Amino acid sequence: MIVYKEIAELNKRFPLLNEEKILLGTDGSVTNILEILFEGDCKVETINQKIVDNTNYREVILKVNNIPLVYAISKTPFKNIEEENLREEIKRDLLSADIPIGKIIRKHNLETRREIKFIGIEKVDERLKTLLKTNYAQLPKRTYNIIYKNKILMEITEVFCIRGKLK
Amino acid sequence: MIVYKEIAELNKRFPLLNEEKILLGTDGSVTNILEILFEGDCKVETINQKIVDNTNYREVILKVNNIPLVYAISKTPFKNIEEENLREEIKRDLLSADIPIGKIIRKHNLETRREIKFIGIEKVDERLKTLLKTNYAQLPKRTYNIIYKNKILMEITEVFCIRGKLK
């Protein structure tokens, strides 16, 4: 996938803010960009957590200054975490509910890369509108993998809800 | 350094665009963000290259659609490149003049991290104004390290010249 072309195409049928384009396409930390744009510490609110097929599923809202900005679903396969011989402290952080992945990576100085799999649009249902405190019917969305030692540490899907909330 | 606080402070004395704030603070690829914002392939134009104290210095301009957007100086210590046992092809790309570092990292699937050392302002002299095709007297600037296997692969200083050029 050539990321900037994918975003340019999406922008034709669903006009995007520059800030949204960057969030959709960055291979850096989303937490970090949210903190920069909204000038505050990024917090995680866990909506749901379950373990299915040896994978840890989490549904969270990322907030800065108590404003909900991103709805995210993450899938963390236990197998890869075990195989990577990660330190116990890192495993605990990865499976714990309340630290954004960008902060975990920074805290432990992990060298990683991110691989974007999908960029598109989410139809926002009533539940999501309530969670994100928005009335927009459609929002930009992407799915990517965080890769560590050539294995997928986490697959993350994010729905960005910054429109109408930026300074 | 808490990146978002540093940027918020700078923004008080030198008002920044959101796109500039993100470029100053991201731990992801700058090339990638330039391509997303300006919808084109990011090219490197080398202004200068020299070897001093076993370090490869390069002075470059990053361009998209032939618009100069970033002035960058990179320092690549040969010692770390040798010690890391990087494949010959990667070494060649790192020391060659014409591939942006973000693309080298992606091309070879390198797992890295970036550590920001400094965020501030550059007084733009006449030479830089000509190189960047701008009349702004001051532009945002940062210095960061790209770290691979816990060693500094490259130290990069970037002056961002996107104001007046964004869509």
Interface residues (C-beta under 8 A of the other chain):
Chain A: V3 Y4 I7 A8 N18 E19 K21 I22 L24 G25 T26 D27 G28 S29 N32 I33 E35 I36 L37 E39 G40 I105 R106 N109 L110 E111 T112 R113 R114 I147 Y148 K149 N150 L166 K167
Chain B: V3 Y4 I7 A8 N18 E19 K21 I22 L24 G25 T26 D27 G28 S29 N32 I33 E35 I36 L37 E39 G40 I105 R106 N109 L110 E111 T112 R113 R114 I147 Y148 K149 N150 L166 K167
